C-alpha cells in the first residue's frame, strides 16, 4: 500500500495560489486513482479533486475552474494547484490514492493552507 507525504502548504495571500505536492512511496501510483481533499475547521473532510489512471479529471464545485490536479507517474508524485484563493479555502489539504474496486486506499498526513492578509 502506498504511503503519501504532502508538502507546499503555508500562508497564502487572498487572491493568491496554492501549489501542493504529494510524494508517494511503497508502491507505484500507476494503478491508483489520486486526488485531494480538505478539512475546513468545524466541517467534514471534502473531496475536491480526483484524477483517474486514465487521466480523467473531476473537481468538486468549490474547485471547478480554478484547480488543476496532475500526476507524474515517473516521479510517483501528485500535484494540486488552485488559484484565486479566499479565506474560505483555509484548510488542511490531504492527498489521497486508491485502487478503484478494492479497499486499498491511503491518505497523507495533511498540509495546512491558511489564506490571510
Contact map, one row per residue, 1 for C-alpha under 8 A:
111000000000000000000000011000000000000000000000000000000000000000000000000000000000000000000000000000011100000000000
111100000000000000000001111110000000000000000000000000000000000000000000000000000000000000000000100000000100000000000
111110000000000000000001111000000000000000000000000000000000000000000000000000000000000000000000000000000111000000000
011111000000000000000111100000000000000000000000000000000000000000000000000000000000000000000011000000000111100000000
001111100000000000000111000000000000000000000000000000000000000000000000000000000000000000000010000000000001110000000
000111110000000000011110000000000000000000000000000000000000000000000000000000000000000000000110000000000001111000000
000011111000000000011100000000000000000000000000000000000000000000000000000000000000000000000000000000000000001000000
000001111100000001111000000000000000000000000000000000000000000000000000000000000000000000000000000000000000001000000
000000111110000001110000000000000000000000000000000000000000000000000000000000000000000000000000000000000000001111000
000000011111000000000000000000000000000000000000000000000000000000000000000000000000000000000000000000000000001111000
000000001111100000000000000000000000000000000000000000000000000000000000000000000000000000000000000000000000000011110
000000000111110111000000000000000000000000000000000000000000000000000000000000000000100000000000000000000000000011111
000000000011111100000000000000000000000000000000000000000000000000000000000000000000100000000000000000000000000000111
000000000001111100000000000000000000000000000000000000000000000000000000000000000001111000000000000000000000000000111
000000000000111110000000000000000000000000000000000000000000000000000000000000000011110000000000000000000000000000000
000000000001111111000000000000000000000000000000000000000000000000000000000000000011100000000000000000000000000000000
000000000001001111100000000000000000000000000000000000000000000000000000000000001111100000000000000000000000000000000
000000011001000111110000000000000000000000000000000000000000000000000000000000011110100000000000000000000000000010000
000000011000000011111000000000000000000000000000000000000000000000000000000000111100000000000000000000000000000000000
000001111000000001111100000000000000000000000000000000000000000000000000000000111000000000000000000000000000000000000
000001110000000000111110000000000000000000000000000000000000000000000000000011110000000000000000000000000000000000000
000111100000000000011111000000000000000000000000000000000000000000000000000011100000000000000010000000000001000000000
000111000000000000001111100000000000000000000000000000000000000000000000000111000000000000000000000000000000000000000
011110000000000000000111111110000000000000000000000000000000000000000000000110000000000000000000000000000000000000000
011100000000000000000011111100000000000000000000000000000000000000000000000100000000000000000000000000000000000000000
111000000000000000000001111100000000000000000000000000000000000000000000000000000000000000000000000000000000000000000
111000000000000000000001111110000000000000000000000000000000000000000000000000000000000000000000000000000000000000000
010000000000000000000001111111110000000000000000000000000000000000000000100100000000000000000000000000000000000000000
010000000000000000000001001111111100000000000000000000000000000000000000100110000000000000000000100000000000000000000
000000000000000000000000000111110000000000000000000010000000000000000000100000000000000000000000000000000000000000000
000000000000000000000000000111111000000000000000000010000000000000000000000000000000000000000000001000000000000000000
000000000000000000000000000111111100000000000000000110000000000000000000000000000000000000000000111100000000000000000
000000000000000000000000000010111110000000000000011110000000000000000000000000000000000000000000111100000000000000000
000000000000000000000000000010011111000000000000011110000000000000000000000001000000000000000011110000000000000000000
000000000000000000000000000000001111100000000011111000000000000000001000000001000000000000000011100000000000000000000
000000000000000000000000000000000111110000000011110000000000000000001000000000010000000000001111000000000000000000000
000000000000000000000000000000000011111000001111100000000000000000000000000000000000000000001111000000000000000000000
000000000000000000000000000000000001111100001111000000000000000000000000000000000000000000111100000000000000000000000
000000000000000000000000000000000000111110111100000000000000000000000000000000000000000000111000000000000000000000000
000000000000000000000000000000000000011111111000000000000000000000000000000000000000000011110000000000000000000000000
000000000000000000000000000000000000001111100000000000000000000000000000000000000000000000100000000000000000000000000
000000000000000000000000000000000000000111110000000000000000000000000000000000000000000000000000000000000000000000000
000000000000000000000000000000000000001111111000000000000000000000000000000000000000000000000000000000000000000000000
000000000000000000000000000000000000001101111100000000000000000000000000000000000000000000000000000000000000000000000
000000000000000000000000000000000000111100111110000000000000000000000000000000000000000000000000000000000000000000000
000000000000000000000000000000000000111000011111000000000000000000000000000000000000000000000000000000000000000000000
000000000000000000000000000000000011110000001111110000000001000000000000000000000000000000000000000000000000000000000
000000000000000000000000000000000011110000000111110000000011111000000000000000000000000000000000000000000000000000000
000000000000000000000000000000000011100000000011111000001111001000001000000000000000000000000000000000000000000000000
000000000000000000000000000000001111000000000011111100001110000000001000000000000000000000000000000000000000000000000
000000000000000000000000000000001110000000000000111111111100000000001110000000000000000000000000000000000000000000000
000000000000000000000000000000011100000000000000011111111000000000000000000000000000000000000000000000000000000000000
000000000000000000000000000001111100000000000000001111110000000000000000000000000000000000000000000000000000000000000
000000000000000000000000000000000000000000000000001111110000000000000000000000000000000000000000000000000000000000000
000000000000000000000000000000000000000000000000001111111000000000000000000000000000000000000000000000000000000000000
000000000000000000000000000000000000000000000000001111111100000000000000000000000000000000000000000000000000000000000
000000000000000000000000000000000000000000000000111100111110000000001000000000000000000000000000000000000000000000000
000000000000000000000000000000000000000000000000111000011111000000000000000000000000000000000000000000000000000000000
000000000000000000000000000000000000000000000001110000001111111100100000000000000000000000000000000000000000000000000
000000000000000000000000000000000000000000000011100000000111111100000000000000000000000000000000000000000000000000000
000000000000000000000000000000000000000000000001000000000011111100000000000000000000000000000000000000000000000000000
000000000000000000000000000000000000000000000001000000000011111100000000000000000000000000000000000000000000000000000
000000000000000000000000000000000000000000000001100000000011111111100000000000000100000000000000000000000000000000000
000000000000000000000000000000000000000000000000000000000011111111100000000000000000000000000000000000000000000000000
000000000000000000000000000000000000000000000000000000000000001111100000000000000000000000000000000000000000000000000
000000000000000000000000000000000000000000000000000000000000001111110000000000000111000000000000000000000000000000000
000000000000000000000000000000000000000000000000000000000010001111111000000000011110000000000000000000000000000000000
000000000000000000000000000000000000000000000000000000000000000001111100000000111100000000000000000000000000000000000
000000000000000000000000000000000011000000000000111000001000000000111110000001111000000000000000000000000000000000000
000000000000000000000000000000000000000000000000001000000000000000011111000001110000000000000000000000000000000000000
000000000000000000000000000000000000000000000000001000000000000000001111100111100000000000000000000000000000000000000
000000000000000000000000000000000000000000000000000000000000000000000111111111000000000000000000000000000000000000000
000000000000000000000000000111000000000000000000000000000000000000000011111110000000000000000000000000000000000000000
000000000000000000000000000000000000000000000000000000000000000000000001111110000000000000000000000000000000000000000
000000000000000000000000000000000000000000000000000000000000000000000001111110000000000000000000000000000000000000000
000000000000000000000011100110000000000000000000000000000000000000000011111111000000000000000000000000000000000000000
000000000000000000001111000010000000000000000000000000000000000000000011111111100000000000000000000000000000000000000
000000000000000000001110000000000110000000000000000000000000000000001111000111110000000000000010000000000000000000000
000000000000000000111100000000000000000000000000000000000000000000011110000011111000000000000000000000000000000000000
000000000000000001111000000000000001000000000000000000000000000000111100000001111100000000000000000000000000000000000
000000000000000011110000000000000000000000000000000000000000000000111000000000111110000000000000000000000000000000000
000000000000000011100000000000000000000000000000000000000000001001110000000000011111100000000000000000000000000000000
000000000000001111000000000000000000000000000000000000000000000001100000000000001111100000000000000000000000000000000
000000000000011110000000000000000000000000000000000000000000000001000000000000000111110000000000000000000000000000000
000000000001111111000000000000000000000000000000000000000000000000000000000000000111111110000000000000000000000000100
000000000000011000000000000000000000000000000000000000000000000000000000000000000001111111000000000000000000000000110
000000000000010000000000000000000000000000000000000000000000000000000000000000000000111111000000000000000000000001110
000000000000000000000000000000000000000000000000000000000000000000000000000000000000111111000000000000000000000000100
000000000000000000000000000000000000000100000000000000000000000000000000000000000000111111100000000000000000000011100
000000000000000000000000000000000000000100000000000000000000000000000000000000000000011111110000000000000000000111100
000000000000000000000000000000000000011110000000000000000000000000000000000000000000000011111000000000000000000111000
000000000000000000000000000000000000011100000000000000000000000000000000000000000000000001111100000000000000011110000
000000000000000000000000000000000001111000000000000000000000000000000000000000000000000000111110000000000000011110000
000001000000000000000000000000000001110000000000000000000000000000000000000000000000000000011111000000000011111000000
000111000000000000000100000000000111100000000000000000000000000000000000000001000000000000001111100000000011010000000
000100000000000000000000000000000111100000000000000000000000000000000000000000000000000000000111110000001111000000000
010000000000000000000000000010011110000000000000000000000000000000000000000000000000000000000011111000001110000000000
000000000000000000000000000000011100000000000000000000000000000000000000000000000000000000000001111101111100000000000
000000000000000000000000000000111000000000000000000000000000000000000000000000000000000000000000111111111000000000000
000000000000000000000000000000011000000000000000000000000000000000000000000000000000000000000000011111110000000000000
000000000000000000000000000000000000000000000000000000000000000000000000000000000000000000000000001111100000000000000
000000000000000000000000000000000000000000000000000000000000000000000000000000000000000000000000011111110000000000000
000000000000000000000000000000000000000000000000000000000000000000000000000000000000000000000000011111111000000000000
100000000000000000000000000000000000000000000000000000000000000000000000000000000000000000000000011101111100000000000
100000000000000000000000000000000000000000000000000000000000000000000000000000000000000000000001111000111110000000000
111100000000000000000000000000000000000000000000000000000000000000000000000000000000000000000001110000011111000000000
001100000000000000000000000000000000000000000000000000000000000000000000000000000000000000000111100000001111100000000
001111000000000000000100000000000000000000000000000000000000000000000000000000000000000000000111000000000111110000000
000111000000000000000000000000000000000000000000000000000000000000000000000000000000000000000100000000000011111000000
000011000000000000000000000000000000000000000000000000000000000000000000000000000000000000011110000000000001111100000
000001111100000000000000000000000000000000000000000000000000000000000000000000000000000000011100000000000000111110000
000000001100000000000000000000000000000000000000000000000000000000000000000000000000000001111000000000000000011111000
000000001111000001000000000000000000000000000000000000000000000000000000000000000000000011111000000000000000001111100
000000001111000000000000000000000000000000000000000000000000000000000000000000000000001011100000000000000000000111110
000000000011110000000000000000000000000000000000000000000000000000000000000000000000111111000000000000000000000011111
000000000011110000000000000000000000000000000000000000000000000000000000000000000000011000000000000000000000000001111
000000000001110000000000000000000000000000000000000000000000000000000000000000000000000000000000000000000000000000111
